[in-house]
Amino acid sequence: MTLPDLQQRLARAKYRAWHRGTREADYMIGGFFDARHQSWSEAELALFEELIDEDDVDIMAWALGTAEAPEKYAGPLIEALKKLDYVTI
């Protein structure tokens, strides 16, 4: 079994970011991926991959500041998500 290369991981993350189940989550999480993924290191991509395993309502609450994000996500990832400057509707 071979490990997925970076391009495969990015493609999978993009799909998962844009196919969340609700239009609101798609725009928020998918838009965030599109706006930010180009500058991510492998570690940052790995953290995003973990984040998108979480429930949409939790991710959206962390982004909107209505709930505190778990410590493992606290920091640059959540701070960038909170800016909401990547949502273009």
PDB file of N, CA, C and O in Angstrom:
ATOM      1  N   MET A   1       0.850  -1.173   0.000  1.00  0.00           N
ATOM      2  CA  MET A   1       0.000   0.000   0.000  1.00  0.00           C
ATOM      3  C   MET A   1       0.894   1.233   0.000  1.00  0.00           C
ATOM      4  O   MET A   1       1.830   1.332   0.793  1.00  0.00           O
ATOM      5  N   THR A   2       0.598   2.175  -0.896  1.00  0.00           N
ATOM      6  CA  THR A   2       1.386   3.393  -0.957  1.00  0.00           C
ATOM      7  C   THR A   2       0.623   4.525  -0.285  1.00  0.00           C
ATOM      8  O   THR A   2      -0.608   4.559  -0.279  1.00  0.00           O
ATOM      9  N   LEU A   3       1.377   5.436   0.271  1.00  0.00           N
ATOM     10  CA  LEU A   3       0.776   6.610   0.903  1.00  0.00           C
ATOM     11  C   LEU A   3       0.375   7.612  -0.162  1.00  0.00           C
ATOM     12  O   LEU A   3       1.057   7.729  -1.180  1.00  0.00           O
ATOM     13  N   PRO A   4      -0.720   8.339   0.048  1.00  0.00           N
ATOM     14  CA  PRO A   4      -1.126   9.340  -0.938  1.00  0.00           C
ATOM     15  C   PRO A   4      -0.112  10.474  -0.995  1.00  0.00           C
ATOM     16  O   PRO A   4       0.406  10.913   0.032  1.00  0.00           O
ATOM     17  N   ASP A   5       0.165  10.944  -2.216  1.00  0.00           N
ATOM     18  CA  ASP A   5       1.100  12.059  -2.336  1.00  0.00           C
ATOM     19  C   ASP A   5       0.367  13.368  -2.017  1.00  0.00           C
ATOM     20  O   ASP A   5      -0.849  13.384  -1.821  1.00  0.00           O
ATOM     21  N   LEU A   6       1.113  14.430  -1.972  1.00  0.00           N
ATOM     22  CA  LEU A   6       0.564  15.722  -1.559  1.00  0.00           C
ATOM     23  C   LEU A   6      -0.590  16.154  -2.458  1.00  0.00           C
ATOM     24  O   LEU A   6      -1.600  16.645  -1.955  1.00  0.00           O
ATOM     25  N   GLN A   7      -0.467  15.988  -3.762  1.00  0.00           N
ATOM     26  CA  GLN A   7      -1.535  16.396  -4.681  1.00  0.00           C
ATOM     27  C   GLN A   7      -2.816  15.595  -4.448  1.00  0.00           C
ATOM     28  O   GLN A   7      -3.915  16.146  -4.524  1.00  0.00           O
ATOM     29  N   GLN A   8      -2.681  14.318  -4.171  1.00  0.00           N
ATOM     30  CA  GLN A   8      -3.854  13.495  -3.873  1.00  0.00           C
ATOM     31  C   GLN A   8      -4.517  13.943  -2.573  1.00  0.00           C
ATOM     32  O   GLN A   8      -5.743  14.008  -2.480  1.00  0.00           O
ATOM     33  N   ARG A   9      -3.697  14.248  -1.578  1.00  0.00           N
ATOM     34  CA  ARG A   9      -4.239  14.712  -0.299  1.00  0.00           C
ATOM     35  C   ARG A   9      -4.968  16.037  -0.467  1.00  0.00           C
ATOM     36  O   ARG A   9      -6.042  16.236   0.101  1.00  0.00           O
ATOM     37  N   LEU A  10      -4.384  16.946  -1.248  1.00  0.00           N
ATOM     38  CA  LEU A  10      -5.027  18.235  -1.483  1.00  0.00           C
ATOM     39  C   LEU A  10      -6.343  18.056  -2.235  1.00  0.00           C
ATOM     40  O   LEU A  10      -7.333  18.712  -1.909  1.00  0.00           O
ATOM     41  N   ALA A  11      -6.368  17.186  -3.227  1.00  0.00           N
ATOM     42  CA  ALA A  11      -7.588  16.937  -3.988  1.00  0.00           C
ATOM     43  C   ALA A  11      -8.678  16.351  -3.087  1.00  0.00           C
ATOM     44  O   ALA A  11      -9.841  16.746  -3.168  1.00  0.00           O
ATOM     45  N   ARG A  12      -8.293  15.415  -2.237  1.00  0.00           N
ATOM     46  CA  ARG A  12      -9.253  14.809  -1.309  1.00  0.00           C
ATOM     47  C   ARG A  12      -9.766  15.852  -0.308  1.00  0.00           C
ATOM     48  O   ARG A  12     -10.960  15.907  -0.015  1.00  0.00           O
ATOM     49  N   ALA A  13      -8.853  16.675   0.210  1.00  0.00           N
ATOM     50  CA  ALA A  13      -9.245  17.706   1.176  1.00  0.00           C
ATOM     51  C   ALA A  13     -10.178  18.722   0.522  1.00  0.00           C
ATOM     52  O   ALA A  13     -11.149  19.162   1.138  1.00  0.00           O
ATOM     53  N   LYS A  14      -9.888  19.095  -0.724  1.00  0.00           N
ATOM     54  CA  LYS A  14     -10.759  20.048  -1.423  1.00  0.00           C
ATOM     55  C   LYS A  14     -12.156  19.464  -1.581  1.00  0.00           C
ATOM     56  O   LYS A  14     -13.148  20.141  -1.312  1.00  0.00           O
ATOM     57  N   TYR A  15     -12.236  18.225  -2.012  1.00  0.00           N
ATOM     58  CA  TYR A  15     -13.541  17.591  -2.182  1.00  0.00           C
ATOM     59  C   TYR A  15     -14.302  17.566  -0.859  1.00  0.00           C
ATOM     60  O   TYR A  15     -15.476  17.933  -0.799  1.00  0.00           O
ATOM     61  N   ARG A  16     -13.632  17.136   0.181  1.00  0.00           N
ATOM     62  CA  ARG A  16     -14.282  17.032   1.494  1.00  0.00           C
ATOM     63  C   ARG A  16     -14.671  18.406   2.035  1.00  0.00           C
ATOM     64  O   ARG A  16     -15.681  18.536   2.727  1.00  0.00           O
ATOM     65  N   ALA A  17     -13.878  19.428   1.727  1.00  0.00           N
ATOM     66  CA  ALA A  17     -14.181  20.777   2.192  1.00  0.00           C
ATOM     67  C   ALA A  17     -15.419  21.342   1.495  1.00  0.00           C
ATOM     68  O   ALA A  17     -16.184  22.092   2.101  1.00  0.00           O
ATOM     69  N   TRP A  18     -15.615  20.987   0.233  1.00  0.00           N
ATOM     70  CA  TRP A  18     -16.725  21.526  -0.540  1.00  0.00           C
ATOM     71  C   TRP A  18     -17.971  20.645  -0.535  1.00  0.00           C
ATOM     72  O   TRP A  18     -18.998  21.046  -1.083  1.00  0.00           O
ATOM     73  N   HIS A  19     -17.914  19.484   0.053  1.00  0.00           N
ATOM     74  CA  HIS A  19     -19.068  18.579   0.088  1.00  0.00           C
ATOM     75  C   HIS A  19     -19.389  18.202   1.528  1.00  0.00           C
ATOM     76  O   HIS A  19     -19.216  17.054   1.939  1.00  0.00           O
ATOM     77  N   ARG A  20     -19.857  19.183   2.280  1.00  0.00           N
ATOM     78  CA  ARG A  20     -20.070  19.016   3.714  1.00  0.00           C
ATOM     79  C   ARG A  20     -21.481  18.574   4.059  1.00  0.00           C
ATOM     80  O   ARG A  20     -21.683  17.898   5.067  1.00  0.00           O
ATOM     81  N   GLY A  21     -22.443  18.935   3.258  1.00  0.00           N
ATOM     82  CA  GLY A  21     -23.814  18.556   3.574  1.00  0.00           C
ATOM     83  C   GLY A  21     -24.765  19.728   3.644  1.00  0.00           C
ATOM     84  O   GLY A  21     -25.970  19.565   3.454  1.00  0.00           O
ATOM     85  N   THR A  22     -24.235  20.916   3.916  1.00  0.00           N
ATOM     86  CA  THR A  22     -25.060  22.120   3.873  1.00  0.00           C
ATOM     87  C   THR A  22     -24.326  23.185   3.066  1.00  0.00           C
ATOM     88  O   THR A  22     -23.096  23.233   3.048  1.00  0.00           O
ATOM     89  N   ARG A  23     -25.089  24.023   2.411  1.00  0.00           N
ATOM     90  CA  ARG A  23     -24.486  25.077   1.593  1.00  0.00           C
ATOM     91  C   ARG A  23     -23.630  26.018   2.450  1.00  0.00           C
ATOM     92  O   ARG A  23     -22.560  26.454   2.024  1.00  0.00           O
ATOM     93  N   GLU A  24     -24.105  26.323   3.648  1.00  0.00           N
ATOM     94  CA  GLU A  24     -23.357  27.226   4.525  1.00  0.00           C
ATOM     95  C   GLU A  24     -21.989  26.654   4.869  1.00  0.00           C
ATOM     96  O   GLU A  24     -20.979  27.355   4.806  1.00  0.00           O
ATOM     97  N   ALA A  25     -21.963  25.382   5.231  1.00  0.00           N
ATOM     98  CA  ALA A  25     -20.687  24.742   5.571  1.00  0.00           C
ATOM     99  C   ALA A  25     -19.796  24.623   4.343  1.00  0.00           C
ATOM    100  O   ALA A  25     -18.580  24.789   4.437  1.00  0.00           O
ATOM    101  N   ASP A  26     -20.399  24.335   3.190  1.00  0.00           N
ATOM    102  CA  ASP A  26     -19.613  24.260   1.951  1.00  0.00           C
ATOM    103  C   ASP A  26     -18.901  25.582   1.692  1.00  0.00           C
ATOM    104  O   ASP A  26     -17.700  25.606   1.422  1.00  0.00           O
ATOM    105  N   TYR A  27     -19.653  26.687   1.776  1.00  0.00           N
ATOM    106  CA  TYR A  27     -19.047  27.999   1.515  1.00  0.00           C
ATOM    107  C   TYR A  27     -17.971  28.336   2.546  1.00  0.00           C
ATOM    108  O   TYR A  27     -16.912  28.861   2.202  1.00  0.00           O
ATOM    109  N   MET A  28     -18.249  28.032   3.797  1.00  0.00           N
ATOM    110  CA  MET A  28     -17.289  28.379   4.828  1.00  0.00           C
ATOM    111  C   MET A  28     -16.028  27.514   4.740  1.00  0.00           C
ATOM    112  O   MET A  28     -14.918  28.041   4.673  1.00  0.00           O
ATOM    113  N   ILE A  29     -16.194  26.220   4.741  1.00  0.00           N
ATOM    114  CA  ILE A  29     -15.039  25.320   4.802  1.00  0.00           C
ATOM    115  C   ILE A  29     -14.374  25.201   3.434  1.00  0.00           C
ATOM    116  O   ILE A  29     -13.147  25.212   3.335  1.00  0.00           O
ATOM    117  N   GLY A  30     -15.171  25.091   2.394  1.00  0.00           N
ATOM    118  CA  GLY A  30     -14.618  25.031   1.040  1.00  0.00           C
ATOM    119  C   GLY A  30     -13.935  26.320   0.642  1.00  0.00           C
ATOM    120  O   GLY A  30     -12.850  26.311   0.061  1.00  0.00           O
ATOM    121  N   GLY A  31     -14.590  27.445   0.965  1.00  0.00           N
ATOM    122  CA  GLY A  31     -13.980  28.741   0.664  1.00  0.00           C
ATOM    123  C   GLY A  31     -12.674  28.942   1.407  1.00  0.00           C
ATOM    124  O   GLY A  31     -11.716  29.490   0.863  1.00  0.00           O
ATOM    125  N   PHE A  32     -12.643  28.497   2.648  1.00  0.00           N
ATOM    126  CA  PHE A  32     -11.409  28.584   3.434  1.00  0.00           C
ATOM    127  C   PHE A  32     -10.304  27.762   2.770  1.00  0.00           C
ATOM    128  O   PHE A  32      -9.178  28.238   2.625  1.00  0.00           O
ATOM    129  N   PHE A  33     -10.621  26.542   2.372  1.00  0.00           N
ATOM    130  CA  PHE A  33      -9.622  25.701   1.703  1.00  0.00           C
ATOM    131  C   PHE A  33      -9.101  26.397   0.446  1.00  0.00           C
ATOM    132  O   PHE A  33      -7.890  26.508   0.257  1.00  0.00           O
ATOM    133  N   ASP A  34     -10.003  26.862  -0.410  1.00  0.00           N
ATOM    134  CA  ASP A  34      -9.588  27.486  -1.668  1.00  0.00           C
ATOM    135  C   ASP A  34      -8.692  28.696  -1.439  1.00  0.00           C
ATOM    136  O   ASP A  34      -7.724  28.900  -2.173  1.00  0.00           O
ATOM    137  N   ALA A  35      -9.004  29.489  -0.438  1.00  0.00           N
ATOM    138  CA  ALA A  35      -8.258  30.720  -0.187  1.00  0.00           C
ATOM    139  C   ALA A  35      -6.914  30.487   0.485  1.00  0.00           C
ATOM    140  O   ALA A  35      -5.999  31.295   0.320  1.00  0.00           O
ATOM    141  N   ARG A  36      -6.773  29.404   1.238  1.00  0.00           N
ATOM    142  CA  ARG A  36      -5.590  29.268   2.083  1.00  0.00           C
ATOM    143  C   ARG A  36      -4.654  28.090   1.759  1.00  0.00           C
ATOM    144  O   ARG A  36      -3.489  28.123   2.154  1.00  0.00           O
ATOM    145  N   HIS A  37      -5.117  27.076   1.069  1.00  0.00           N
ATOM    146  CA  HIS A  37      -4.326  25.840   0.970  1.00  0.00           C
ATOM    147  C   HIS A  37      -2.985  25.993   0.251  1.00  0.00           C
ATOM    148  O   HIS A  37      -2.067  25.210   0.493  1.00  0.00           O
ATOM    149  N   GLN A  38      -2.861  26.984  -0.625  1.00  0.00           N
ATOM    150  CA  GLN A  38      -1.623  27.133  -1.389  1.00  0.00           C
ATOM    151  C   GLN A  38      -0.405  27.378  -0.502  1.00  0.00           C
ATOM    152  O   GLN A  38       0.714  27.021  -0.870  1.00  0.00           O
ATOM    153  N   SER A  39      -0.617  27.974   0.641  1.00  0.00           N
ATOM    154  CA  SER A  39       0.515  28.322   1.504  1.00  0.00           C
ATOM    155  C   SER A  39       0.754  27.310   2.626  1.00  0.00           C
ATOM    156  O   SER A  39       1.667  27.496   3.430  1.00  0.00           O
ATOM    157  N   TRP A  40      -0.047  26.245   2.696  1.00  0.00           N
ATOM    158  CA  TRP A  40       0.066  25.297   3.799  1.00  0.00           C
ATOM    159  C   TRP A  40       1.279  24.393   3.676  1.00  0.00           C
ATOM    160  O   TRP A  40       1.643  23.947   2.588  1.00  0.00           O
ATOM    161  N   SER A  41       1.886  24.140   4.811  1.00  0.00           N
ATOM    162  CA  SER A  41       2.923  23.113   4.909  1.00  0.00           C
ATOM    163  C   SER A  41       2.211  21.765   5.026  1.00  0.00           C
ATOM    164  O   SER A  41       0.986  21.714   5.142  1.00  0.00           O
ATOM    165  N   GLU A  42       2.971  20.685   4.995  1.00  0.00           N
ATOM    166  CA  GLU A  42       2.364  19.362   5.172  1.00  0.00           C
ATOM    167  C   GLU A  42       1.711  19.245   6.550  1.00  0.00           C
ATOM    168  O   GLU A  42       0.662  18.616   6.690  1.00  0.00           O
ATOM    169  N   ALA A  43       2.325  19.845   7.558  1.00  0.00           N
ATOM    170  CA  ALA A  43       1.754  19.801   8.907  1.00  0.00           C
ATOM    171  C   ALA A  43       0.437  20.563   8.964  1.00  0.00           C
ATOM    172  O   ALA A  43      -0.506  20.123   9.621  1.00  0.00           O
ATOM    173  N   GLU A  44       0.365  21.698   8.283  1.00  0.00           N
ATOM    174  CA  GLU A  44      -0.876  22.477   8.270  1.00  0.00           C
ATOM    175  C   GLU A  44      -1.972  21.735   7.501  1.00  0.00           C
ATOM    176  O   GLU A  44      -3.136  21.755   7.901  1.00  0.00           O
ATOM    177  N   LEU A  45      -1.602  21.085   6.406  1.00  0.00           N
ATOM    178  CA  LEU A  45      -2.568  20.269   5.673  1.00  0.00           C
ATOM    179  C   LEU A  45      -3.062  19.132   6.554  1.00  0.00           C
ATOM    180  O   LEU A  45      -4.258  18.840   6.574  1.00  0.00           O
ATOM    181  N   ALA A  46      -2.170  18.497   7.272  1.00  0.00           N
ATOM    182  CA  ALA A  46      -2.571  17.400   8.169  1.00  0.00           C
ATOM    183  C   ALA A  46      -3.558  17.888   9.229  1.00  0.00           C
ATOM    184  O   ALA A  46      -4.516  17.189   9.557  1.00  0.00           O
ATOM    185  N   LEU A  47      -3.327  19.074   9.759  1.00  0.00           N
ATOM    186  CA  LEU A  47      -4.249  19.627  10.754  1.00  0.00           C
ATOM    187  C   LEU A  47      -5.607  19.927  10.124  1.00  0.00           C
ATOM    188  O   LEU A  47      -6.644  19.674  10.736  1.00  0.00           O
ATOM    189  N   PHE A  48      -5.605  20.466   8.903  1.00  0.00           N
ATOM    190  CA  PHE A  48      -6.867  20.719   8.208  1.00  0.00           C
ATOM    191  C   PHE A  48      -7.600  19.404   7.935  1.00  0.00           C
ATOM    192  O   PHE A  48      -8.823  19.337   8.064  1.00  0.00           O
ATOM    193  N   GLU A  49      -6.865  18.373   7.565  1.00  0.00           N
ATOM    194  CA  GLU A  49      -7.477  17.061   7.347  1.00  0.00           C
ATOM    195  C   GLU A  49      -8.148  16.544   8.619  1.00  0.00           C
ATOM    196  O   GLU A  49      -9.214  15.931   8.557  1.00  0.00           O
ATOM    197  N   GLU A  50      -7.530  16.790   9.757  1.00  0.00           N
ATOM    198  CA  GLU A  50      -8.152  16.424  11.039  1.00  0.00           C
ATOM    199  C   GLU A  50      -9.395  17.279  11.292  1.00  0.00           C
ATOM    200  O   GLU A  50     -10.429  16.778  11.734  1.00  0.00           O
ATOM    201  N   LEU A  51      -9.277  18.572  11.006  1.00  0.00           N
ATOM    202  CA  LEU A  51     -10.392  19.490  11.233  1.00  0.00           C
ATOM    203  C   LEU A  51     -11.620  19.060  10.449  1.00  0.00           C
ATOM    204  O   LEU A  51     -12.728  19.086  10.984  1.00  0.00           O
ATOM    205  N   ILE A  52     -11.451  18.666   9.201  1.00  0.00           N
ATOM    206  CA  ILE A  52     -12.625  18.330   8.394  1.00  0.00           C
ATOM    207  C   ILE A  52     -13.225  16.974   8.760  1.00  0.00           C
ATOM    208  O   ILE A  52     -14.235  16.565   8.186  1.00  0.00           O
ATOM    209  N   ASP A  53     -12.615  16.286   9.702  1.00  0.00           N
ATOM    210  CA  ASP A  53     -13.247  15.093  10.276  1.00  0.00           C
ATOM    211  C   ASP A  53     -14.268  15.477  11.345  1.00  0.00           C
ATOM    212  O   ASP A  53     -15.087  14.652  11.750  1.00  0.00           O
ATOM    213  N   GLU A  54     -14.218  16.723  11.799  1.00  0.00           N
ATOM    214  CA  GLU A  54     -15.132  17.206  12.843  1.00  0.00           C
ATOM    215  C   GLU A  54     -16.511  17.499  12.235  1.00  0.00           C
ATOM    216  O   GLU A  54     -16.647  17.617  11.017  1.00  0.00           O
ATOM    217  N   ASP A  55     -17.510  17.612  13.080  1.00  0.00           N
ATOM    218  CA  ASP A  55     -18.862  17.952  12.633  1.00  0.00           C
ATOM    219  C   ASP A  55     -18.917  19.397  12.149  1.00  0.00           C
ATOM    220  O   ASP A  55     -18.259  20.282  12.696  1.00  0.00           O
ATOM    221  N   ASP A  56     -19.712  19.608  11.117  1.00  0.00           N
ATOM    222  CA  ASP A  56     -19.855  20.949  10.546  1.00  0.00           C
ATOM    223  C   ASP A  56     -20.300  21.982  11.575  1.00  0.00           C
ATOM    224  O   ASP A  56     -19.780  23.097  11.613  1.00  0.00           O
ATOM    225  N   VAL A  57     -21.264  21.605  12.404  1.00  0.00           N
ATOM    226  CA  VAL A  57     -21.773  22.577  13.383  1.00  0.00           C
ATOM    227  C   VAL A  57     -20.669  23.017  14.337  1.00  0.00           C
ATOM    228  O   VAL A  57     -20.649  24.168  14.773  1.00  0.00           O
ATOM    229  N   ASP A  58     -19.755  22.113  14.663  1.00  0.00           N
ATOM    230  CA  ASP A  58     -18.644  22.481  15.537  1.00  0.00           C
ATOM    231  C   ASP A  58     -17.671  23.399  14.817  1.00  0.00           C
ATOM    232  O   ASP A  58     -17.266  24.423  15.367  1.00  0.00           O
ATOM    233  N   ILE A  59     -17.294  23.052  13.607  1.00  0.00           N
ATOM    234  CA  ILE A  59     -16.352  23.883  12.840  1.00  0.00           C
ATOM    235  C   ILE A  59     -16.925  25.286  12.657  1.00  0.00           C
ATOM    236  O   ILE A  59     -16.217  26.279  12.827  1.00  0.00           O
ATOM    237  N   MET A  60     -18.203  25.362  12.312  1.00  0.00           N
ATOM    238  CA  MET A  60     -18.827  26.667  12.103  1.00  0.00           C
ATOM    239  C   MET A  60     -18.897  27.465  13.401  1.00  0.00           C
ATOM    240  O   MET A  60     -18.696  28.680  13.389  1.00  0.00           O
ATOM    241  N   ALA A  61     -19.177  26.806  14.507  1.00  0.00           N
ATOM    242  CA  ALA A  61     -19.213  27.502  15.795  1.00  0.00           C
ATOM    243  C   ALA A  61     -17.832  28.030  16.158  1.00  0.00           C
ATOM    244  O   ALA A  61     -17.710  29.137  16.680  1.00  0.00           O
ATOM    245  N   TRP A  62     -16.801  27.256  15.889  1.00  0.00           N
ATOM    246  CA  TRP A  62     -15.440  27.730  16.179  1.00  0.00           C
ATOM    247  C   TRP A  62     -15.099  28.920  15.296  1.00  0.00           C
ATOM    248  O   TRP A  62     -14.482  29.880  15.759  1.00  0.00           O
ATOM    249  N   ALA A  63     -15.494  28.866  14.027  1.00  0.00           N
ATOM    250  CA  ALA A  63     -15.201  29.956  13.092  1.00  0.00           C
ATOM    251  C   ALA A  63     -15.965  31.218  13.459  1.00  0.00           C
ATOM    252  O   ALA A  63     -15.450  32.327  13.310  1.00  0.00           O
ATOM    253  N   LEU A  64     -17.182  31.054  13.934  1.00  0.00           N
ATOM    254  CA  LEU A  64     -18.010  32.212  14.297  1.00  0.00           C
ATOM    255  C   LEU A  64     -17.740  32.706  15.712  1.00  0.00           C
ATOM    256  O   LEU A  64     -18.238  33.759  16.110  1.00  0.00           O
ATOM    257  N   GLY A  65     -16.957  31.954  16.466  1.00  0.00           N
ATOM    258  CA  GLY A  65     -16.611  32.357  17.823  1.00  0.00           C
ATOM    259  C   GLY A  65     -17.699  32.091  18.841  1.00  0.00           C
ATOM    260  O   GLY A  65     -17.655  32.637  19.944  1.00  0.00           O
ATOM    261  N   THR A  66     -18.680  31.262  18.498  1.00  0.00           N
ATOM    262  CA  THR A  66     -19.746  30.954  19.452  1.00  0.00           C
ATOM    263  C   THR A  66     -19.397  29.757  20.328  1.00  0.00           C
ATOM    264  O   THR A  66     -20.109  29.450  21.283  1.00  0.00           O
ATOM    265  N   ALA A  67     -18.310  29.092  20.001  1.00  0.00           N
ATOM    266  CA  ALA A  67     -17.785  27.998  20.824  1.00  0.00           C
ATOM    267  C   ALA A  67     -16.266  28.033  20.727  1.00  0.00           C
ATOM    268  O   ALA A  67     -15.698  28.459  19.722  1.00  0.00           O
ATOM    269  N   GLU A  68     -15.633  27.581  21.780  1.00  0.00           N
ATOM    270  CA  GLU A  68     -14.172  27.558  21.806  1.00  0.00           C
ATOM    271  C   GLU A  68     -13.665  26.304  21.115  1.00  0.00           C
ATOM    272  O   GLU A  68     -14.142  25.200  21.376  1.00  0.00           O
ATOM    273  N   ALA A  69     -12.702  26.487  20.238  1.00  0.00           N
ATOM    274  CA  ALA A  69     -12.121  25.358  19.513  1.00  0.00           C
ATOM    275  C   ALA A  69     -11.259  24.521  20.447  1.00  0.00           C
ATOM    276  O   ALA A  69     -10.664  25.052  21.385  1.00  0.00           O
ATOM    277  N   PRO A  70     -11.190  23.223  20.200  1.00  0.00           N
ATOM    278  CA  PRO A  70     -10.282  22.384  20.986  1.00  0.00           C
ATOM    279  C   PRO A  70      -8.846  22.881  20.859  1.00  0.00           C
ATOM    280  O   PRO A  70      -8.470  23.496  19.861  1.00  0.00           O
ATOM    281  N   GLU A  71      -8.076  22.610  21.862  1.00  0.00           N
ATOM    282  CA  GLU A  71      -6.698  23.110  21.917  1.00  0.00           C
ATOM    283  C   GLU A  71      -5.883  22.730  20.680  1.00  0.00           C
ATOM    284  O   GLU A  71      -5.054  23.519  20.224  1.00  0.00           O
ATOM    285  N   LYS A  72      -6.104  21.545  20.137  1.00  0.00           N
ATOM    286  CA  LYS A  72      -5.292  21.116  18.991  1.00  0.00           C
ATOM    287  C   LYS A  72      -5.521  21.980  17.755  1.00  0.00           C
ATOM    288  O   LYS A  72      -4.656  22.035  16.880  1.00  0.00           O
ATOM    289  N   TYR A  73      -6.668  22.656  17.664  1.00  0.00           N
ATOM    290  CA  TYR A  73      -6.934  23.536  16.528  1.00  0.00           C
ATOM    291  C   TYR A  73      -6.671  25.004  16.848  1.00  0.00           C
ATOM    292  O   TYR A  73      -6.543  25.824  15.938  1.00  0.00           O
ATOM    293  N   ALA A  74      -6.591  25.335  18.120  1.00  0.00           N
ATOM    294  CA  ALA A  74      -6.372  26.726  18.520  1.00  0.00           C
ATOM    295  C   ALA A  74      -5.064  27.219  17.917  1.00  0.00           C
ATOM    296  O   ALA A  74      -4.083  26.478  17.841  1.00  0.00           O
ATOM    297  N   GLY A  75      -5.061  28.447  17.501  1.00  0.00           N
ATOM    298  CA  GLY A  75      -3.867  29.017  16.906  1.00  0.00           C
ATOM    299  C   GLY A  75      -4.143  29.506  15.500  1.00  0.00           C
ATOM    300  O   GLY A  75      -5.265  29.910  15.196  1.00  0.00           O
ATOM    301  N   PRO A  76      -3.143  29.478  14.640  1.00  0.00           N
ATOM    302  CA  PRO A  76      -3.266  30.083  13.307  1.00  0.00           C
ATOM    303  C   PRO A  76      -4.420  29.542  12.455  1.00  0.00           C
ATOM    304  O   PRO A  76      -5.062  30.306  11.733  1.00  0.00           O
ATOM    305  N   LEU A  77      -4.689  28.236  12.530  1.00  0.00           N
ATOM    306  CA  LEU A  77      -5.754  27.668  11.706  1.00  0.00           C
ATOM    307  C   LEU A  77      -7.105  28.272  12.075  1.00  0.00           C
ATOM    308  O   LEU A  77      -7.814  28.773  11.202  1.00  0.00           O
ATOM    309  N   ILE A  78      -7.464  28.231  13.331  1.00  0.00           N
ATOM    310  CA  ILE A  78      -8.758  28.764  13.759  1.00  0.00           C
ATOM    311  C   ILE A  78      -8.799  30.284  13.614  1.00  0.00           C
ATOM    312  O   ILE A  78      -9.831  30.839  13.238  1.00  0.00           O
ATOM    313  N   GLU A  79      -7.707  30.951  13.904  1.00  0.00           N
ATOM    314  CA  GLU A  79      -7.683  32.412  13.755  1.00  0.00           C
ATOM    315  C   GLU A  79      -7.936  32.804  12.300  1.00  0.00           C
ATOM    316  O   GLU A  79      -8.656  33.768  12.041  1.00  0.00           O
ATOM    317  N   ALA A  80      -7.363  32.078  11.357  1.00  0.00           N
ATOM    318  CA  ALA A  80      -7.619  32.352   9.943  1.00  0.00           C
ATOM    319  C   ALA A  80      -9.055  32.020   9.577  1.00  0.00           C
ATOM    320  O   ALA A  80      -9.676  32.740   8.796  1.00  0.00           O
ATOM    321  N   LEU A  81      -9.586  30.948  10.124  1.00  0.00           N
ATOM    322  CA  LEU A  81     -10.964  30.547   9.867  1.00  0.00           C
ATOM    323  C   LEU A  81     -11.937  31.606  10.394  1.00  0.00           C
ATOM    324  O   LEU A  81     -12.968  31.865   9.774  1.00  0.00           O
ATOM    325  N   LYS A  82     -11.615  32.212  11.525  1.00  0.00           N
ATOM    326  CA  LYS A  82     -12.485  33.222  12.144  1.00  0.00           C
ATOM    327  C   LYS A  82     -12.583  34.508  11.335  1.00  0.00           C
ATOM    328  O   LYS A  82     -13.545  35.259  11.496  1.00  0.00           O
ATOM    329  N   LYS A  83     -11.617  34.776  10.473  1.00  0.00           N
ATOM    330  CA  LYS A  83     -11.637  36.028   9.702  1.00  0.00           C
ATOM    331  C   LYS A  83     -12.807  36.090   8.725  1.00  0.00           C
ATOM    332  O   LYS A  83     -13.309  37.173   8.423  1.00  0.00           O
ATOM    333  N   LEU A  84     -13.235  34.948   8.236  1.00  0.00           N
ATOM    334  CA  LEU A  84     -14.354  34.841   7.294  1.00  0.00           C
ATOM    335  C   LEU A  84     -14.171  35.689   6.041  1.00  0.00           C
ATOM    336  O   LEU A  84     -15.139  35.928   5.319  1.00  0.00           O
ATOM    337  N   ASP A  85     -12.950  36.148   5.767  1.00  0.00           N
ATOM    338  CA  ASP A  85     -12.696  36.958   4.581  1.00  0.00           C
ATOM    339  C   ASP A  85     -12.596  36.120   3.302  1.00  0.00           C
ATOM    340  O   ASP A  85     -12.390  36.666   2.219  1.00  0.00           O
ATOM    341  N   TYR A  86     -12.734  34.856   3.419  1.00  0.00           N
ATOM    342  CA  TYR A  86     -12.627  33.927   2.300  1.00  0.00           C
ATOM    343  C   TYR A  86     -13.989  33.506   1.757  1.00  0.00           C
ATOM    344  O   TYR A  86     -14.058  32.819   0.738  1.00  0.00           O
ATOM    345  N   VAL A  87     -15.070  33.907   2.420  1.00  0.00           N
ATOM    346  CA  VAL A  87     -16.413  33.541   1.980  1.00  0.00           C
ATOM    347  C   VAL A  87     -16.872  34.561   0.954  1.00  0.00           C
ATOM    348  O   VAL A  87     -17.059  35.737   1.263  1.00  0.00           O
ATOM    349  N   THR A  88     -17.052  34.089  -0.272  1.00  0.00           N
ATOM    350  CA  THR A  88     -17.518  34.972  -1.347  1.00  0.00           C
ATOM    351  C   THR A  88     -18.840  34.434  -1.869  1.00  0.00           C
ATOM    352  O   THR A  88     -18.895  33.376  -2.497  1.00  0.00           O
ATOM    353  N   ILE A  89     -19.889  35.170  -1.602  1.00  0.00           N
ATOM    354  CA  ILE A  89     -21.223  34.742  -2.055  1.00  0.00           C
ATOM    355  C   ILE A  89     -21.784  35.823  -2.948  1.00  0.00           C
ATOM    356  O   ILE A  89     -22.899  35.691  -3.452  1.00  0.00           O
TER     357      ILE A  89
END
